[in-house]
């Protein structure tokens, strides 16, 4: 494919063309399927480990995965920053600028991944000590973590390429190879854990090696596809020098990527605190909440997929100087999320008992507890979904720190404040009402930022300008 120049006509993956709602949904669907696949991959692999090796091995992988999630949060931040910048360049039909951004993103995150991989392998035992990993699971956690770290560089680069492609309006290519890697990971887990035919029995390390092999094959296949199809974001010849991070692009990725990654840390930190509060209520409530998290993980996926799609779509409209359509994109995304999340909740509620019994067992006393919790808390995903979708629009404009404040105020100030105020009055139900209250507040604060903060005036002032300029930072 030749290198398109600005104003050379529509590009493949141009999200500024066609009906807004239809374009958004078609683009978001592969992301939603990909999110589901990732969760299923984790769930199925956990079943393999738990069934084949026991509870200690399952606890070991859980401790190791906490560390990997922290690394993912950093990659997510840089990936979203790159997605926005690539989307702006794509909307302006500046393919060369998009390639430069992707090259810097790959070089920067690849170097970080290599350093953290070496450090992780050498100091995995220290990381597990910091987590106070139980002694019974520590040995297996160490064996698992030292191997799974090997996959970190390729997993990081794969994620970055996938997010870059989405910024360029291509959500189908990442999905293809996520499917491949997921199928391989799930299939290889039991073969390498127990050993079969030519496969050695590696125990807990076998599960980690399954991830390494699946990640490597998925990465290689995606690279072959990108160059075989000559997709626009590929780097060839002299362009490979763009893998050396450029100062301007690196400054942008750091300035925007670090706070975006911090959002993930705020959310995960609030989740850790909530688990601690739930554990105080005893094993029945803790088991009920654990099962619900497995179910709720899927309920929250439409918002994540649509929010990511909105961010890429708005970024392209910024680059194309079509910011008059931004509010319509935000509205379409919010309504689509309400519809999809509402349908999922409506489909779940009539069958929530048998679904929860899959995790807890038919005779478990945790099932009635889980049903009660779900009746109170599942609605939290409707307002919080609107927050996530509007975050996508704000992110495309570089409105980042306001999002951090919204999350911190709602998840720590309101959620914890409501819990401690309500607990003496209604007992454990204070936990679940605090969920709902914090989500409603996050939505209201986000709406206030969206409609009242000064970034909107600055946005309108830029409409029709010849330069993208610097993103607004709030």
WOQUIZI-V766103 format. One line per field, one symbol per residue. phi: phi as a letter, one per 20 degrees, with the letter a starting at -180 (. if undefined). A space follows every 50 residues. Layout:
phi = ???
This chain:
phi = .fefdgmeofegnfeednffffffffffgfffffffffffgffffffgff fecoffffffffffffffffffgffgffffffgffffffffemdffffff ffgfffffffffffffffffffcgffgfffelfggfdfffffffffefff fgfffffffffffffffendeffgfgeffgffffffffgffefenblfef edmffffffffffffffgfffffffgefelfgefdclfffffffgeffff fffffeffffffgfffffffffffffffgfeoffffffffffffffgffe fgffffffffgfffgffffelcffeffffffffffffgffffffffffgf dfffffffednfeffffgffffffgedfffffffffgfffgfffffened ffffffffffedfffffffffegfecmgfggfffgfffffffffffffff edffgffffffegnfedfmeffdc
